[in-house]
């Protein structure tokens, strides 16, 4: 048996969650190994919706511009056909960007495109996934995990993360139950090239037996995503797909030329009973699987990784392990709520998605990391920290998101000098006419609503840890000490 060098983190699964975690660890200088049992990258479009909160995460990770350049774009209008007539509706409410929420609506990018952009970013950071490497077993002790690979290698890691999908090897090997429900029937999804339909709208048809079929033009490609109830015979040859289309649409002018990828799936809603056993953690679909409605699954998965990455880095740097426990405390309730949303949307005939689907209001008010100092403001501990256009000392435009970007905690202090000692990993930014950040148009005050001598402490993942004012420094320092921050 071949032994490889030890590493800080072994990540099993190079999908959206594993890649996001790898990028976050790489930019923090954490050593890791990223493996995936598949022979190569995923080639399908399955998770195609990126919610506004995920776009903010991608901006911080340095992948948003590349994703936009690759063709990510707003969703088209949905066109529902009824015989010779049709009705057009928007997928979601027509929300507009604001200074606090620069991304108001989701963007579409097929999953293979999103993951390609993530791999490119990881490559720029000096890392790459190892494909065709399956995990075959692992054992853990108080200091780490010894993992066995099908190559005969063993890897010794201080922590291991199972981001290996709904059919996870890691989760059942840990003995973690995966309760939930499986709805009757199966769905299908395929990537196709076709003639006969415009790319300006998302076409939806209902067949004579009530079975649906839809054709969504995939942004950044010449493909359509075919979705609907799976046929009894799972034949995705071009001839079979064309026959199915004629049956469900009643039209003979829609012709599929090519179907490069296709899959069927059960409609599941399941949530792992635990996210951590010792030094092994679960993330993404290994921890929760969702019905496809609402565009929530991939987004919840990558935000798991974004929550976990900075915590692993901090503990590896000496913070107490109790910080890792906040991962499950924060993310498992989020997944439970998202499962409820996806299931409700699945039961509706109306496909329109409201604000809840955009994930901008997801919060951690009950987290051990959220310190309530009793100060009233427009934001509260556990909330997402909003953006705000401001100016720097030199008068140049600067956004709050630019100040918050990167690996640090950030203390935004408004109008008062605070007795908080500078330290590694904490950026202290004075907000005011003579400060580092000048609220020239009042957008910061509008979004945060701090008292004149107030401050807000923002975590590395862009959530508020505390809102206080001059005189609260001692309690804030105690909070720092509790988690080794």
C-alpha positions as CSV (number, residue, x, y, z in Angstrom):
1,X,0.0,0.0,0.0
2,X,1.4,3.4,-1.0
3,X,1.3,6.2,1.5
4,X,1.0,9.8,0.3
5,X,2.0,12.9,2.3
6,X,-0.4,14.1,5.0
7,X,-2.7,17.1,4.3
8,X,-4.9,19.4,6.3
9,X,-8.2,18.6,4.6
10,X,-9.3,15.8,2.3
11,X,-12.3,16.8,0.2
12,X,-14.2,13.9,-1.4
13,X,-16.3,15.2,-4.3
14,X,-15.3,17.8,-6.9
15,X,-18.8,19.2,-7.7
16,X,-19.9,22.7,-6.8
17,X,-19.6,22.2,-3.1
18,X,-16.2,20.5,-3.2
19,X,-14.8,23.1,-5.7
20,X,-16.1,26.0,-3.6
21,X,-14.6,24.6,-0.5
22,X,-11.3,24.0,-2.3
23,X,-11.2,27.6,-3.6
24,X,-11.9,29.0,-0.1
25,X,-9.2,26.9,1.5
26,X,-6.7,27.6,-1.3
27,X,-7.0,31.4,-0.9
28,X,-6.4,31.0,2.8
29,X,-3.2,29.0,2.3
30,X,-4.7,25.7,3.6
31,X,-3.2,22.5,2.3
32,X,-5.8,20.1,0.9
33,X,-6.4,17.2,-1.5
34,X,-9.6,17.2,-3.7
35,X,-10.7,13.8,-5.2
36,X,-13.6,12.6,-7.2
37,X,-14.5,9.0,-8.2
38,X,-15.8,10.2,-11.6
39,X,-13.4,9.8,-14.5
40,X,-13.8,13.5,-15.4
41,X,-15.9,16.6,-14.8
42,X,-19.7,16.5,-14.8
43,X,-21.0,17.2,-18.2
44,X,-24.7,17.9,-17.6
45,X,-26.7,21.0,-17.0
46,X,-28.7,19.7,-13.9
47,X,-28.3,22.6,-11.5
48,X,-28.6,25.7,-13.7
49,X,-29.9,28.5,-11.4
50,X,-27.6,30.7,-9.4
51,X,-29.4,32.7,-6.7
52,X,-28.4,36.3,-5.8
53,X,-26.7,35.2,-2.5
54,X,-24.6,32.7,-4.4
55,X,-23.6,35.4,-6.9
56,X,-22.4,37.5,-3.9
57,X,-20.4,34.5,-2.7
58,X,-18.9,34.0,-6.2
59,X,-17.9,37.7,-6.3
60,X,-16.0,37.3,-3.1
61,X,-14.3,34.1,-4.4
62,X,-13.2,35.8,-7.6
63,X,-15.3,33.8,-10.0
64,X,-18.3,36.0,-10.8
65,X,-16.7,38.0,-13.6
66,X,-15.5,34.8,-15.3
67,X,-19.0,33.3,-15.0
68,X,-20.6,36.3,-16.6
69,X,-18.0,36.3,-19.4
70,X,-18.8,32.6,-20.0
71,X,-22.4,33.5,-20.7
72,X,-24.4,33.4,-17.4
73,X,-27.5,35.4,-18.0
74,X,-31.0,36.2,-16.6
75,X,-33.7,33.6,-17.0
76,X,-36.0,33.9,-20.0
77,X,-39.7,34.4,-19.8
78,X,-41.7,31.2,-19.3
79,X,-44.2,30.4,-22.1
80,X,-46.9,28.0,-21.2
81,X,-48.8,26.5,-24.1
82,X,-52.5,25.5,-24.1
83,X,-53.4,24.3,-27.6
84,X,-52.9,27.1,-30.1
85,X,-52.5,29.7,-27.4
86,X,-49.9,30.5,-24.8
87,X,-49.3,32.6,-21.7
88,X,-46.0,34.3,-20.9
89,X,-44.9,34.9,-17.2
90,X,-41.7,35.8,-15.4
91,X,-40.0,33.1,-13.4
92,X,-39.8,35.4,-10.4
93,X,-40.9,38.8,-9.2
94,X,-39.3,41.5,-11.2
95,X,-36.9,42.7,-8.5
96,X,-34.4,45.4,-9.3
97,X,-30.9,45.8,-8.0
98,X,-30.4,48.2,-5.1
99,X,-27.3,49.6,-3.4
100,X,-27.7,47.0,-0.7
101,X,-28.5,44.1,-3.0
102,X,-26.5,44.4,-6.2
103,X,-27.8,41.1,-7.5
104,X,-31.6,41.1,-7.2
105,X,-32.5,38.2,-9.6
106,X,-31.0,34.8,-10.3
107,X,-28.8,34.0,-13.2
108,X,-28.8,30.9,-15.3
109,X,-25.6,28.9,-16.0
110,X,-25.6,25.2,-16.7
111,X,-23.9,23.2,-14.0
112,X,-21.1,22.1,-16.2
113,X,-20.3,25.7,-17.1
114,X,-20.4,26.8,-13.4
115,X,-18.1,24.0,-12.4
116,X,-15.7,24.7,-15.3
117,X,-15.4,28.3,-14.1
118,X,-14.8,27.1,-10.5
119,X,-12.1,24.7,-11.7
120,X,-10.4,27.5,-13.7
121,X,-10.3,29.6,-10.5
122,X,-8.9,26.8,-8.5
123,X,-6.2,26.2,-11.2
124,X,-5.3,29.9,-11.0
125,X,-4.8,29.3,-7.2
126,X,-2.4,26.5,-8.0
127,X,-4.7,23.4,-7.5
128,X,-6.7,20.9,-9.4
129,X,-9.1,18.0,-8.6
130,X,-7.9,14.4,-8.9
131,X,-10.6,12.6,-11.0
132,X,-11.0,8.9,-11.2
133,X,-10.0,8.4,-7.6
134,X,-12.6,6.7,-5.4
135,X,-12.6,6.7,-1.6
136,X,-12.9,3.1,-0.5
137,X,-12.6,3.4,3.3
138,X,-11.5,5.6,6.2
139,X,-10.8,5.5,9.9
140,X,-10.5,8.3,12.3
141,X,-9.0,9.1,15.7
142,X,-8.7,12.2,17.9
143,X,-6.1,13.8,15.6
144,X,-7.3,13.1,12.1
145,X,-8.6,10.7,9.4
146,X,-6.7,8.0,7.5
147,X,-8.4,7.5,4.1
148,X,-7.9,4.6,1.7
149,X,-8.2,5.2,-2.0
150,X,-8.9,2.7,-4.7
151,X,-5.4,3.4,-6.1
152,X,-4.0,1.8,-3.0
153,X,-2.9,5.1,-1.6
154,X,-3.7,6.2,1.9
155,X,-4.1,9.9,2.8
156,X,-3.7,11.2,6.3
157,X,-5.8,14.3,6.8
158,X,-6.6,16.4,9.9
159,X,-10.1,16.8,8.6
160,X,-12.2,15.1,5.9
161,X,-15.2,16.6,4.1
162,X,-17.7,14.3,2.3
163,X,-19.1,16.5,-0.6
164,X,-19.7,13.4,-2.7
165,X,-23.3,13.8,-3.6
166,X,-26.7,12.3,-2.8
167,X,-25.3,8.8,-3.2
168,X,-22.5,9.6,-0.8
169,X,-20.0,7.0,0.2
170,X,-19.0,9.0,3.2
171,X,-22.4,9.6,4.9
172,X,-23.4,5.9,5.3
173,X,-19.9,4.9,6.2
174,X,-20.2,7.4,9.1
175,X,-23.5,5.7,10.1
176,X,-25.4,9.0,9.6
177,X,-29.1,8.4,8.8
178,X,-30.7,10.3,5.8
179,X,-34.4,10.5,6.6
180,X,-36.9,12.2,4.3
181,X,-39.3,11.2,1.5
182,X,-39.3,10.1,-2.1
183,X,-42.2,11.3,-4.1
184,X,-43.9,9.0,-6.6
185,X,-42.7,9.1,-10.2
186,X,-39.4,10.1,-11.7
187,X,-38.1,13.2,-13.5
188,X,-35.9,13.5,-16.5
189,X,-33.4,16.1,-17.6
190,X,-31.4,16.2,-20.8
191,X,-29.2,18.6,-22.8
192,X,-30.3,18.7,-26.4
193,X,-29.8,20.6,-29.6
194,X,-33.0,21.2,-31.6
195,X,-34.7,23.0,-34.3
196,X,-38.2,24.5,-34.2
197,X,-38.2,26.6,-31.0
198,X,-36.9,30.1,-30.3
199,X,-34.3,30.7,-27.6
200,X,-36.1,33.8,-26.3
201,X,-38.4,32.0,-24.0
202,X,-38.6,28.8,-21.8
203,X,-41.2,26.6,-23.5
204,X,-43.6,24.6,-21.4
205,X,-46.1,22.0,-22.6
206,X,-48.5,19.6,-20.9
207,X,-49.3,16.4,-22.7
208,X,-52.8,14.8,-23.0
209,X,-52.2,12.6,-19.9
210,X,-51.0,15.6,-17.8
211,X,-47.3,14.8,-18.2
212,X,-45.2,17.8,-18.7
213,X,-42.2,18.6,-20.9
214,X,-40.3,21.9,-21.1
215,X,-37.4,23.3,-23.2
216,X,-35.2,25.9,-21.5
217,X,-32.5,27.6,-23.6
218,X,-29.3,27.2,-21.6
219,X,-27.4,30.5,-21.2
220,X,-23.8,30.4,-22.6
221,X,-24.5,27.5,-24.9
222,X,-26.4,26.4,-28.0
223,X,-28.2,23.8,-25.9
224,X,-31.7,23.5,-24.5
225,X,-32.4,21.7,-21.2
226,X,-35.2,19.3,-21.6
227,X,-37.2,18.6,-18.4
228,X,-40.3,16.7,-17.5
229,X,-41.8,13.5,-16.2
230,X,-39.6,10.6,-17.2
231,X,-41.1,8.2,-19.7
232,X,-41.7,4.6,-18.8
233,X,-38.9,3.5,-21.1
234,X,-35.8,5.4,-20.3
235,X,-34.6,5.7,-23.9
236,X,-32.8,8.9,-24.7
237,X,-31.9,8.2,-28.3
238,X,-32.7,11.0,-30.7
239,X,-35.5,9.0,-32.2
240,X,-37.1,8.2,-28.8
241,X,-36.8,11.8,-27.6
242,X,-38.4,13.2,-30.8
243,X,-41.3,10.7,-30.4
244,X,-41.8,11.8,-26.8
245,X,-41.8,15.4,-27.8
246,X,-44.5,14.8,-30.5
247,X,-46.6,12.9,-28.0
248,X,-46.5,15.6,-25.3
249,X,-46.5,18.8,-27.4
250,X,-48.8,17.7,-30.3
251,X,-46.3,19.3,-32.6
252,X,-44.1,17.8,-35.4
253,X,-42.0,20.9,-36.1
254,X,-39.7,20.5,-33.0
255,X,-36.8,18.3,-34.0
256,X,-34.0,17.2,-31.8
257,X,-30.7,16.8,-33.6
258,X,-28.5,15.7,-30.7
259,X,-28.8,14.7,-27.0
260,X,-25.3,14.8,-25.6
261,X,-26.4,14.2,-21.9
262,X,-29.5,12.8,-20.2
263,X,-30.5,11.5,-16.8
264,X,-33.5,10.5,-14.8
265,X,-33.9,11.0,-11.1
266,X,-36.2,10.3,-8.2
267,X,-37.8,13.3,-6.5
268,X,-36.3,13.2,-3.1
269,X,-36.3,15.5,0.0
270,X,-33.8,14.2,2.5
271,X,-31.7,15.7,5.3
272,X,-28.8,14.1,7.1
273,X,-29.3,13.7,10.9
274,X,-25.8,15.0,11.5
275,X,-23.3,17.1,9.6
276,X,-20.3,16.1,11.7
277,X,-18.9,12.9,13.2
278,X,-15.5,13.5,14.8
279,X,-13.2,14.9,12.2
280,X,-15.4,14.1,9.2
281,X,-18.0,16.5,7.9
282,X,-20.7,16.4,5.3
283,X,-21.5,19.2,2.8
284,X,-23.7,19.7,-0.2
285,X,-25.9,16.9,-1.5
286,X,-24.2,14.4,0.8
287,X,-26.0,16.3,3.6
288,X,-29.3,17.2,1.9
289,X,-31.1,16.5,-1.4
290,X,-33.9,18.6,-2.8
291,X,-36.6,18.4,-5.4
292,X,-35.4,20.5,-8.4
293,X,-38.1,23.1,-7.9
294,X,-37.0,26.6,-6.8
295,X,-33.3,26.4,-7.9
296,X,-32.1,25.8,-4.4
297,X,-30.0,22.6,-4.3
298,X,-26.7,23.7,-5.9
299,X,-26.9,27.1,-4.2
300,X,-27.4,25.6,-0.7
301,X,-24.5,23.2,-1.4
302,X,-22.0,25.8,-2.4
303,X,-23.0,28.0,0.5
304,X,-22.4,25.1,2.9
305,X,-18.8,25.1,1.6
306,X,-18.5,28.9,2.0
307,X,-19.7,28.6,5.6
308,X,-17.3,25.8,6.3
309,X,-14.1,26.9,4.6
310,X,-13.1,29.8,6.9
311,X,-14.0,27.8,10.0
312,X,-11.7,24.9,9.0
313,X,-8.9,27.4,8.2
314,X,-9.4,29.1,11.6
315,X,-9.3,25.8,13.6
316,X,-6.2,24.6,11.6
317,X,-4.6,27.9,12.6
318,X,-5.4,27.4,16.3
319,X,-9.0,28.3,17.0
320,X,-10.9,25.9,19.2
321,X,-12.8,23.0,17.6
322,X,-16.1,24.4,18.9
323,X,-16.0,26.7,15.9
324,X,-16.5,23.7,13.6
325,X,-19.6,22.8,15.6
326,X,-21.2,26.1,14.4
327,X,-21.2,24.7,10.9
328,X,-23.9,22.2,11.6
329,X,-25.7,24.6,14.0
330,X,-26.0,27.2,11.2
331,X,-26.3,25.2,8.0
332,X,-28.6,22.3,8.9
333,X,-31.6,24.5,9.8
334,X,-31.0,26.4,6.5
335,X,-31.2,23.1,4.6
336,X,-34.3,22.1,6.5
337,X,-36.0,25.4,5.5
338,X,-34.9,25.1,1.9
339,X,-36.2,21.6,1.7
340,X,-39.6,22.9,2.8
341,X,-39.5,25.6,0.2
342,X,-38.6,23.2,-2.6
343,X,-41.3,20.8,-1.6
344,X,-43.9,23.5,-1.5
345,X,-43.0,24.8,-4.9
346,X,-43.1,21.2,-6.2
347,X,-46.8,21.0,-5.1
348,X,-47.7,24.2,-6.9
349,X,-48.8,24.4,-10.5
350,X,-47.5,28.0,-10.6
351,X,-43.7,28.0,-11.1
352,X,-43.1,31.6,-10.1
353,X,-40.5,32.1,-7.4
354,X,-40.6,34.8,-4.8
355,X,-38.0,36.6,-2.7
356,X,-37.6,33.5,-0.4
357,X,-35.9,31.6,-3.3
358,X,-33.2,34.2,-3.7
359,X,-31.6,33.3,-0.4
360,X,-30.7,36.9,0.5
361,X,-32.7,36.7,3.8
362,X,-31.0,33.5,5.0
363,X,-29.6,34.3,8.4
364,X,-28.0,32.8,11.6
365,X,-29.7,34.7,14.5
366,X,-29.4,31.7,16.8
367,X,-25.8,30.9,16.0
368,X,-23.3,30.8,18.8
369,X,-21.3,33.2,16.7
370,X,-24.1,35.8,16.8
371,X,-23.5,38.1,19.7
372,X,-26.5,40.2,20.8
373,X,-25.3,43.4,22.5
374,X,-28.8,44.9,22.6
375,X,-28.1,47.6,20.1
376,X,-30.9,48.5,17.6
377,X,-29.9,48.9,14.0
378,X,-31.2,48.0,10.6
379,X,-29.1,44.8,10.6
380,X,-28.9,42.3,13.4
381,X,-26.5,39.6,14.5
382,X,-26.8,36.6,12.0
383,X,-28.0,38.8,9.1
384,X,-26.3,38.9,5.7
385,X,-24.2,42.1,5.7
386,X,-25.5,44.4,2.9
387,X,-23.5,46.2,0.3
388,X,-23.3,50.0,0.0
389,X,-21.6,52.3,-2.5
390,X,-19.2,54.6,-0.7
391,X,-15.9,56.4,-1.3
392,X,-12.4,55.9,0.0
393,X,-10.1,58.5,1.5
394,X,-8.9,59.4,-2.0
395,X,-12.5,60.0,-3.1
396,X,-12.5,56.9,-5.4
397,X,-15.7,54.8,-5.4
398,X,-15.5,51.7,-3.2
399,X,-18.3,49.3,-2.2
400,X,-18.7,47.8,1.2
401,X,-18.5,44.4,-0.5
402,X,-15.0,45.3,-1.6
403,X,-14.0,46.1,2.0
404,X,-15.5,42.8,3.2
405,X,-13.9,40.7,0.5
406,X,-11.2,38.2,1.3
407,X,-10.3,36.1,4.3
408,X,-10.6,38.6,7.2
409,X,-13.1,39.5,9.7
410,X,-14.1,43.1,9.3
411,X,-15.0,45.7,12.0
412,X,-16.9,48.7,10.5
413,X,-16.8,51.4,13.1
414,X,-19.1,54.4,12.6
415,X,-18.3,57.8,14.1
416,X,-16.3,56.7,17.2
417,X,-12.8,55.4,18.0
418,X,-13.1,52.0,19.5
419,X,-10.7,50.4,22.0
420,X,-10.3,47.2,20.0
421,X,-6.8,46.0,19.5
422,X,-5.7,45.3,16.0
423,X,-4.9,41.7,15.3
424,X,-4.1,39.3,12.5
425,X,-7.2,38.4,10.6
426,X,-9.2,41.5,11.6
427,X,-9.6,44.5,9.4
428,X,-10.7,47.6,11.3
429,X,-12.4,50.2,9.0
430,X,-13.5,53.6,10.2
431,X,-16.7,54.9,8.6
432,X,-17.2,58.6,8.5
433,X,-16.3,61.9,6.9
434,X,-12.6,61.5,8.0
435,X,-12.6,57.7,8.0
436,X,-11.4,55.0,5.7
437,X,-14.9,54.7,4.2
438,X,-16.9,57.8,3.4
439,X,-20.6,57.4,3.2
440,X,-20.9,60.2,0.6
441,X,-24.5,59.3,-0.6
442,X,-25.8,57.9,2.7
443,X,-26.2,54.3,1.4
444,X,-24.2,52.8,4.2
445,X,-26.4,54.6,6.8
446,X,-29.5,53.5,4.9
447,X,-28.4,49.8,4.8
448,X,-26.9,49.5,8.3
449,X,-28.6,52.1,10.4
450,X,-25.9,52.1,13.1
451,X,-26.0,54.5,16.0
452,X,-23.5,57.4,15.8
453,X,-21.0,55.6,18.0
454,X,-21.8,52.2,16.6
455,X,-19.9,49.3,15.0
456,X,-20.7,46.1,13.1
457,X,-18.5,43.0,13.2
458,X,-18.7,41.0,9.9
459,X,-17.6,37.5,9.6
460,X,-15.3,36.2,6.7
461,X,-18.4,34.8,5.0
462,X,-20.3,38.1,5.0
463,X,-22.7,37.6,7.9
464,X,-23.0,39.9,10.9
465,X,-21.5,38.6,14.1
466,X,-22.3,41.6,16.3
467,X,-23.7,45.1,16.3
468,X,-22.6,47.3,19.2
469,X,-21.5,50.7,20.2
470,X,-18.6,52.4,22.1
471,X,-18.5,50.8,25.6
472,X,-19.2,47.2,24.3
473,X,-15.6,46.5,23.5
474,X,-15.0,44.3,26.5
475,X,-17.9,42.0,25.6
476,X,-16.7,41.9,22.0
477,X,-13.2,40.9,23.1
478,X,-14.7,38.1,25.2
479,X,-16.6,36.9,22.2
480,X,-13.3,36.9,20.2
481,X,-11.6,34.9,22.9
482,X,-14.4,32.3,23.0
483,X,-13.8,31.2,19.4
484,X,-10.1,32.1,19.2
485,X,-10.7,34.9,16.7
